[in-house]
Amino acid sequence: MSYKTEFLPRARKELMEAWDWYDDRWIGLGDRFMREVEKKVQQIEKTPERYAERRKGFRETKINVFPSLQ
């Protein structure tokens, strides 16, 4: 079965803010962050049961290379 990822508007906004934050620290780091996010999303789409379901139908994981901005 193939799954599709959907980013809600709030998540999209947070993702872009994180990209900006990382890119402000080092040019190109925001792009590296986005590539890591894309890899993780692809992993979740392939095997979603490996990741925590925080709410029905919503899975969550951390991007290992990058720390949380909170």
C-alpha positions, 0 to 999 in steps of 0.5 A: 500500500502506498501512503501520501504525506500531507503537511497542514498549513501550520506544519508547512509554516514551521518547516519554512521557518526552520529552513530560514533559521538554519539557512541564516546560520549557514548558507545551504544548511536550510537546503540540507535540512529540507533534504533530511526532512524529505528523506524522513518523509519518504521513510514514513511513507514506505513503512509508517508503522515504524513511527509513532502515531501521535493522533489517529492518522498522524505520524511523527519522528525527529530528524536525527541530524538537526536539533529541535528549534524549540 
